[in-house]
Amino acid sequence: MTTIKDVMTRDVKIVSPDQSLRDAAMAMAAHDIGALPVGDHDRLVGLITDRDIAIKGVAKGKSVDTAVREVMCEGIKYCFEDEDVVHVADNMADLGIRRLPVVDRQKRLVGIVSLSNICHGHDNARNSLLEGVARPH
């Protein structure tokens, strides 16, 4: 069984809910990533994506100085590092999401898993996930 810890990205960048959209966008650009977990005092409180910044921020006329908390996704979904890749891919497909923060059993952030992490070398997981998140609009 391949677990999430075998495929996840471990070097996770985090943004604070009080940081600005500019800070989040600059971190995404600097690290060539499209999402950042939002952490508040060692607690995962949300996730912000480049799409959140564009749709919930810029398109609604929000300033680049707007706090991340105003556009981030709350009610964060996550997976555990010891879960099976196929199981997590099925869950991501059901939820229609491309990225999930990864936590240990003490619920500390240890990584992030994305569509690209799962798609390399895991045919069953890839097919399930792609069917769930790559639907035409």
C-alpha positions in Angstrom: 0.0 0.0 0.0 1.3 3.4 -0.9 0.6 6.1 1.7 0.2 9.8 1.3 3.5 10.4 3.1 5.2 8.5 0.2 3.9 11.0 -2.4 3.2 14.3 -0.5 5.2 17.5 -0.7 6.8 18.1 2.7 8.2 21.6 2.3 4.9 23.4 2.9 4.7 27.2 2.9 2.1 28.7 5.3 0.4 32.1 5.4 -1.3 33.7 8.4 -4.9 34.8 8.2 -3.8 38.3 9.0 -1.3 38.6 6.1 -2.4 40.4 3.0 -3.5 39.0 -0.3 -0.4 40.6 -1.8 1.8 38.5 0.7 -0.1 35.3 -0.2 0.3 36.0 -4.0 3.9 36.9 -3.6 4.6 33.6 -1.7 2.8 31.6 -4.4 4.8 33.3 -7.1 8.1 32.9 -5.3 7.5 29.1 -4.7 5.5 28.4 -8.0 2.5 27.1 -6.1 -1.2 27.7 -6.4 -2.3 27.2 -2.8 -1.2 28.0 0.7 -2.5 26.5 4.0 -3.5 29.2 6.4 -2.2 28.7 9.9 -3.0 30.6 13.1 -0.8 29.8 16.1 0.1 26.2 15.1 -3.5 25.6 14.0 -4.7 25.0 10.4 -7.6 27.3 9.9 -8.0 27.4 6.1 -6.5 27.3 2.7 -6.1 30.1 0.1 -5.6 29.5 -3.6 -4.7 31.7 -6.5 -8.3 31.3 -7.6 -9.5 32.6 -4.3 -7.4 35.7 -4.7 -8.6 36.2 -8.3 -12.3 35.4 -7.8 -13.1 36.3 -4.2 -10.5 39.1 -4.0 -9.7 40.9 -7.3 -13.0 40.3 -9.1 -14.9 41.6 -6.1 -12.8 44.8 -5.9 -10.8 43.9 -2.8 -7.5 45.6 -2.2 -4.2 43.8 -2.3 -3.9 44.8 1.4 -7.1 42.8 2.3 -6.5 40.1 4.9 -6.2 36.5 3.7 -9.0 35.6 6.2 -11.5 37.5 4.0 -11.1 35.2 1.0 -9.7 32.0 2.2 -11.6 28.7 2.2 -12.6 27.8 5.7 -13.9 24.4 6.9 -10.7 23.0 5.7 -10.5 19.4 4.5 -7.4 17.4 5.2 -6.0 13.9 5.1 -3.6 11.9 7.3 -0.1 11.1 6.2 -0.7 7.3 6.8 -3.8 7.1 4.6 -3.8 5.1 1.4 -3.2 7.1 -1.8 -6.1 5.5 -3.6 -8.5 6.2 -0.7 -7.4 9.9 -0.5 -7.7 10.3 -4.3 -11.2 8.9 -4.2 -12.1 11.4 -1.4 -10.5 14.3 -3.3 -12.5 13.3 -6.4 -15.8 13.1 -4.4 -15.0 16.6 -3.0 -13.9 17.9 -6.4 -10.7 19.3 -4.9 -7.1 19.3 -6.3 -5.1 19.8 -3.1 -5.3 18.7 0.5 -3.2 19.6 3.5 -1.7 16.5 5.1 -1.6 16.1 8.9 -0.1 13.6 11.3 -2.3 11.9 13.9 -1.8 14.8 16.3 -3.2 17.0 13.6 0.0 18.9 13.0 0.6 20.0 9.4 3.3 17.8 7.8 2.7 18.3 4.1 0.4 18.9 1.2 -0.8 16.5 -1.5 -2.0 17.6 -4.9 -3.3 16.2 -8.1 0.3 16.3 -9.5 1.6 14.3 -6.5 -1.0 11.6 -7.0 -0.9 11.4 -10.8 2.7 10.2 -11.1 2.8 6.4 -10.9 -0.6 5.7 -9.3 -2.9 4.7 -12.2 -6.0 3.8 -10.1 -5.7 6.9 -7.9 -5.0 9.2 -10.9 -8.0 8.0 -12.9 -10.4 8.4 -9.9 -9.0 11.8 -9.1 -9.0 13.2 -12.6 -12.6 12.1 -13.1 -13.6 13.9 -10.0 -11.8 17.2 -10.5 -11.4 17.6 -14.2 -15.1 18.0 -15.1 -16.0 20.4 -17.9 -18.1 23.4 -16.7 
